[in-house]
Amino acid sequence: MQELTRMTVELPTELIQATEKAIAVGKVKSLSEFLALALKHELSTLERVSDSSSPSEDDPIWGLGTNPVVGDVTDASENLDR
């Protein structure tokens, strides 16, 4: 069995009321269970977001400029407007 820690949280009344309705219809067993599920979901989401923000070899934008094309034009940027 997991170790439990007792704590006090302050939540908006509307969230508590909505959670009590979910408990009444049997969607979750208790407020504690619901909070644990919600926290696990959010932590998982945060982990996915932080993983996707790291550079990826599959991301073509990340690799721009790493393998430049070499050409014979030496002053292309100087004569761009001509």
QUIMO-V678939 format. One record per residue. N is the residue number from 1. RES is the residue in three letters. SS is DSSP state (H for helix, E for strand, C for the rest). PSI is psi as a letter, one per 40 degrees, with the letter a starting at -180 (none if undefined). BURIAL is I if it has 16 or more other C-alpha atoms within 10 Angstrom, else O. Layout:
# QUIMO-V678939
n=[N;N]
res=[RES;RES]
ss=[SS;SS]
psi=[PSI;PSI]
burial=[BURIAL;BURIAL]
This chain:
# QUIMO-V678939
n=[1;2;3;4;5;6;7;8;9;10;11;12;13;14;15;16;17;18;19;20;21;22;23;24;25;26;27;28;29;30;31;32;33;34;35;36;37;38;39;40;41;42;43;44;45;46;47;48;49;50;51;52;53;54;55;56;57;58;59;60;61;62;63;64;65;66;67;68;69;70;71;72;73;74;75;76;77;78;79;80;81;82]
res=[MET;GLN;GLU;LEU;THR;ARG;MET;THR;VAL;GLU;LEU;PRO;THR;GLU;LEU;ILE;GLN;ALA;THR;GLU;LYS;ALA;ILE;ALA;VAL;GLY;LYS;VAL;LYS;SER;LEU;SER;GLU;PHE;LEU;ALA;LEU;ALA;LEU;LYS;HIS;GLU;LEU;SER;THR;LEU;GLU;ARG;VAL;SER;ASP;SER;SER;SER;PRO;SER;GLU;ASP;ASP;PRO;ILE;TRP;GLY;LEU;GLY;THR;ASN;PRO;VAL;VAL;GLY;ASP;VAL;THR;ASP;ALA;SER;GLU;ASN;LEU;ASP;ARG]
ss=[C;C;C;C;C;C;C;C;C;C;C;C;H;H;H;H;H;H;H;H;H;H;H;H;C;C;C;C;C;C;H;H;H;H;H;H;H;H;H;H;H;H;H;H;H;H;H;H;H;H;H;H;C;C;C;C;C;C;C;C;C;C;C;C;C;C;C;C;C;C;C;C;C;C;C;C;C;C;C;C;C;C]
psi=[i;i;h;i;h;h;i;h;i;h;i;i;d;d;d;d;d;d;d;d;d;d;d;d;e;e;d;i;d;i;d;d;d;d;d;d;d;d;d;d;d;d;d;d;d;d;d;d;d;d;d;e;e;i;i;h;d;e;h;d;d;d;e;h;e;d;g;i;h;h;i;e;h;e;f;d;d;d;f;d;e;none]
burial=[O;O;O;O;O;O;O;O;O;O;O;O;O;O;O;O;O;O;I;I;O;I;I;O;O;O;O;I;O;O;O;O;O;I;O;O;O;O;O;O;O;O;O;O;O;O;O;O;O;O;O;O;O;O;O;O;O;O;O;O;O;O;O;O;O;O;O;O;O;O;O;O;O;O;O;O;O;O;O;O;O;O]
